Amino acid sequence: YRSGIGARVTVFSADLRQMAEVRGGSSYLSHNDLRLHFGLGRRTKVDRILIRWPSGGSQTVGPVPARRFVRIVEGEPWTPL
């Protein structure tokens, strides 16, 4: 599978909406963590996650329990880590 660099991820949880982008390195020979972290406060789940892939496609998954690492691969359901 590909790394997802360039994917724009938006999470929705009740009245909360957050967006982040998967980024590669920001300078010569650098590398960023490819994981995204979203703070939910006391919320217990993410209602849905919208991913806009670099390929031009989009995907929605959810609900997803809070306080979890999950892997999302384009065109596949999310999996817990």
C-alpha positions as CSV (number, residue, x, y, z in Angstrom):
1,Y,0.0,0.0,0.0
2,R,1.1,3.6,-0.4
3,S,1.9,6.0,2.4
4,G,-1.0,8.3,2.0
5,I,1.2,11.4,1.8
6,G,-1.0,14.3,0.6
7,A,-4.3,12.8,1.9
8,R,-6.5,15.3,3.7
9,V,-8.3,13.8,6.6
10,T,-11.3,15.4,8.4
11,V,-12.8,13.9,11.6
12,F,-16.3,14.6,12.8
13,S,-17.3,14.0,16.4
14,A,-20.6,15.5,17.6
15,D,-20.0,19.3,17.3
16,L,-16.2,18.9,16.6
17,R,-14.6,19.0,13.2
18,Q,-10.8,18.8,12.7
19,M,-8.7,18.5,9.6
20,A,-5.1,17.5,9.0
21,E,-3.0,16.5,6.0
22,V,-0.5,13.6,5.8
23,R,2.9,15.2,5.0
24,G,6.2,13.9,4.0
25,G,9.5,15.6,4.9
26,S,9.5,19.3,5.2
27,S,13.2,19.8,4.2
28,Y,16.1,18.0,2.5
29,L,16.5,14.4,3.8
30,S,13.8,14.9,6.4
31,H,10.8,12.7,7.3
32,N,7.6,13.4,9.2
33,D,5.5,10.9,11.2
34,L,2.8,9.7,8.8
35,R,0.3,9.2,11.6
36,L,-2.3,11.8,12.3
37,H,-3.5,12.6,15.9
38,F,-6.8,14.2,16.6
39,G,-7.8,15.4,20.1
40,L,-11.4,14.6,21.0
41,G,-11.6,15.8,24.6
42,R,-14.1,13.7,26.5
43,R,-15.8,12.4,23.4
44,T,-16.0,8.6,23.2
45,K,-16.0,8.2,19.4
46,V,-15.5,9.7,16.0
47,D,-18.7,9.7,14.1
48,R,-17.1,9.7,10.7
49,I,-13.7,10.3,9.0
50,L,-13.6,11.8,5.6
51,I,-10.4,11.1,3.6
52,R,-9.6,12.9,0.3
53,W,-6.9,10.9,-1.3
54,P,-4.1,12.2,-3.5
55,S,-5.6,10.1,-6.3
56,G,-8.6,12.4,-6.3
57,G,-10.9,9.9,-4.7
58,S,-12.6,10.3,-1.4
59,Q,-13.6,7.8,1.3
60,T,-15.8,8.0,4.5
61,V,-15.4,5.6,7.4
62,G,-16.8,5.4,10.8
63,P,-17.9,5.4,13.5
64,V,-14.5,4.8,15.2
65,P,-14.0,4.5,19.0
66,A,-11.9,7.2,20.6
67,R,-8.4,6.5,22.0
68,R,-7.4,4.1,19.2
69,F,-4.8,4.0,16.5
70,V,-6.4,2.8,13.2
71,R,-5.1,2.2,9.8
72,I,-7.0,3.4,6.8
73,V,-6.1,2.2,3.4
74,E,-7.7,3.7,0.3
75,G,-10.7,1.6,-0.7
76,E,-10.7,-0.6,2.3
77,P,-12.4,-0.6,5.7
78,W,-10.5,0.8,8.7
79,T,-8.6,-1.6,10.9
80,P,-7.6,-1.2,14.5
81,L,-3.9,-1.3,15.4
